[in-house]
Amino acid sequence: MDDSQKNSTKMTPHFEPLDDIGAQPAKILLAEESYAVVGAAMEVYYKLGSGFAELVYQEALEIEFGIRGIPFMREKWLKIDYKGYTLKKEYKADFLCFDQIIIELKAVPQLMPVDWAQIMNYLKASHLRLGLLFNFGSSVRLEQKRVIV
């Protein structure tokens, strides 16, 4: 082998795959279920736009969940657990979908930290892991936040 062949061999990088499968995407919590709920909320926003009261969006979303076959409970009262004790005070989630996802609706110009805190507290108290926060009040687009605890 002459010098030119030796140099070209050294300059050619060789890559080994890390494994036979390759990189695995992160698993999204309740991916199909949350995708269905987000799709329903987007449909309501695109049909109604912004400017209505929260209860209008809640009623429309209830209809859309029914059309799409999404299992839900509207205004579901949930118990709050504190150190193994069930508090007498309960809270009312706008929706509970698939018995696992808390849905909280807003119709305000923009979400505030108190809105985040509300759904975070609901999730912690109920021992559920996933919440979806929708704001129908934005004139630009449906504002949506996925909250996991």
C-alpha positions in Angstrom: 0.0 0.0 0.0 1.5 3.3 -1.0 1.4 6.5 1.2 -1.6 8.0 -0.6 -3.7 4.9 0.2 -2.6 4.9 3.8 -3.7 8.6 4.2 -7.0 8.0 2.6 -7.7 5.0 4.8 -7.0 7.0 8.0 -9.2 9.9 6.9 -12.3 7.8 6.3 -14.3 7.6 9.6 -16.0 4.4 10.6 -19.2 4.6 12.6 -20.6 1.8 14.6 -24.3 1.8 15.5 -24.9 2.0 19.3 -27.3 -0.9 19.1 -29.4 -2.8 16.6 -32.5 -0.7 17.2 -31.1 2.8 17.4 -32.4 5.7 19.4 -35.8 5.3 21.0 -38.1 8.2 21.2 -39.3 9.2 24.7 -42.6 7.6 25.7 -45.3 10.2 26.0 -47.7 9.7 28.9 -51.2 8.8 27.6 -50.2 9.9 24.1 -53.2 8.6 22.2 -55.7 9.8 24.8 -54.2 13.2 25.1 -54.0 13.6 21.3 -57.7 12.8 21.1 -58.6 15.4 23.7 -56.4 18.1 22.2 -57.9 17.4 18.8 -61.4 17.9 20.2 -60.4 21.1 21.9 -58.9 22.4 18.7 -62.0 21.6 16.7 -64.1 23.6 19.3 -61.7 26.6 19.0 -61.7 26.6 15.2 -65.5 26.4 15.1 -66.3 29.0 17.8 -63.1 31.1 17.9 -62.5 33.3 21.0 -64.7 35.6 22.9 -67.3 33.3 24.5 -67.6 32.6 28.2 -65.9 29.4 29.6 -69.2 27.6 30.0 -69.9 27.9 26.2 -66.6 26.1 25.4 -67.3 23.6 28.1 -70.7 22.7 26.6 -69.2 22.6 23.1 -66.3 20.4 24.2 -68.8 18.0 25.9 -70.5 17.6 22.5 -67.2 17.1 20.7 -66.1 14.5 23.2 -69.3 12.6 22.5 -69.0 12.9 18.8 -65.4 11.5 19.0 -66.2 8.8 21.5 -63.9 10.2 24.1 -64.9 8.9 27.6 -65.4 11.8 29.9 -67.1 13.1 33.0 -68.1 16.8 33.1 -67.6 18.8 36.3 -66.2 15.8 38.1 -65.9 16.2 41.8 -62.6 14.8 43.0 -61.5 14.1 46.5 -58.3 15.6 48.0 -56.0 13.4 49.9 -53.8 14.8 52.6 -51.3 12.5 54.3 -53.7 9.6 54.0 -56.8 11.5 55.1 -59.6 12.4 52.7 -60.5 16.1 53.1 -64.2 17.1 53.2 -63.5 19.8 50.7 -63.5 18.5 47.1 -62.7 20.3 43.9 -64.5 20.2 40.6 -62.5 19.5 37.5 -64.0 20.8 34.3 -63.6 17.3 32.8 -62.0 14.0 33.6 -61.2 12.1 30.4 -60.3 8.5 30.2 -60.5 8.4 34.0 -56.9 9.6 34.0 -56.6 13.1 32.5 -57.8 16.3 34.2 -59.0 18.9 31.8 -59.2 22.5 32.9 -60.7 25.2 30.7 -60.1 28.9 30.7 -61.4 31.8 28.5 -59.1 34.6 29.4 -56.8 36.8 27.2 -53.7 34.9 28.5 -52.9 32.2 31.0 -51.5 33.3 34.3 -49.3 31.5 36.9 -52.4 30.9 39.1 -53.9 28.8 36.2 -50.8 26.6 36.2 -50.9 26.3 40.0 -54.6 25.3 39.9 -54.1 22.3 37.6 -50.8 21.4 39.4 -52.6 21.3 42.7 -55.5 19.3 41.2 -53.0 16.7 39.9 -51.1 16.4 43.2 -54.2 16.2 45.3 -55.9 13.6 43.1 -52.8 11.5 42.5 -53.4 11.7 38.8 -50.4 12.4 36.6 -51.6 14.2 33.5 -53.5 17.5 33.1 -54.4 19.5 30.0 -55.0 23.2 30.4 -56.9 24.9 27.5 -57.4 28.6 27.1 -60.0 29.5 24.5 -59.7 33.2 25.2 -56.6 33.9 23.1 -57.6 35.6 19.8 -54.6 34.1 18.0 -54.9 30.4 18.7 -56.0 27.8 21.2 -53.5 28.0 24.1 -52.8 24.6 25.4 -50.5 23.3 28.1 -49.7 19.7 29.0 -48.9 19.3 32.8 -47.4 16.2 34.2 -46.6 15.5 37.9 
